[in-house]
């Protein structure tokens, strides 16, 4: 089949259009990596997706909301289809799918050679409520590169859209990740760029704030360990006050909002005030920081459990909710947060509970940042090592066999 041509003999261009596929049948012939990449957007668009493939990948076969037929393609598979994609690795099959679809006046994408289909898939992206697509005459690399450039420009403000574009309502609790600004989630980054007000924790990546425009109000909600701190009640009040004034507020936190971030208290305050609230999970520090130091918190045959414990109050304190003797008996990984000032107290409690003195310990300061520092020792020497090397917050203490791992072991 030849590519369609215009009156002057040149290859025809494409007409960019958005399809309403809600409740409409879409057929993908082929179940490999190409189909795997296309499925999420089709499902999100509400299409009734049918995949015909002799050997679909596990990811394709297990995609929720997709009907999979494990067999060769048949012409009748296109009955009732509004949109078709030919994405097998067999050019003859793809050619036949395009011909069958064209005979039914159904547009068809041919993914192995876009020139011979009757439609092409644009490289698409989103910014706030804006969706955009890029076509480059079938050159997928060029369209993907331009899509990425547009996305970056919209995110950093070098390409602007109408300031009156609708903002999300209320408050969004956004986890900023363990420290590296590149580790914020895509959704978190988009909401941050839409904010009128940002209420930021001390551990929220400061580079993210530096990228915001001068019109964005930044409220410092820092809580310095054993030092100055904005009271939680005052933080809650700011969130509600700005949101009820019609502002879109992002509460930017380090790590994840619900892991020692008091995020649910803020959700409760918003709900009680009738303020819409969205929670955007973040990459959690007790998992990500050890990973940045080459330490997996779980490993087959070594540990089947991970315990994340707060070091905010010491063992034996009336406010402590942790049974340290029980924790000491566990064989898995223990990750201590906010424990820098009391490494000796926690080590003593674990030793008293029966945890072996030679248990590996890793203390990771400024995890995921260029200033990251890793101190390795054992449980018996943890307190002395922390003092000798002047361990400072923010730091995470990993206790267990995996703490002795490095990237090479």
PyMOL commands that set and color helices and strands:
alter all, ss='L'
color gray80, all
select helices_A, chain A and resi 33-44+58-61+75-78+91-103+114-116+140-156+181-183+186-193+206-210+232-244+263-272+285-292+324-329+340-352+382-388+401-404
alter helices_A, ss='H'
color red, helices_A
select strands_A, chain A and resi 25-29+48-53+66-70+83-86+107-110+123-127+130-134+171-175+197-200+217-220+249-253+277-280+306-310+333-337+360-365+373-378+395-399
alter strands_A, ss='S'
color yellow, strands_A
deselect
rebuild
show_as cartoon
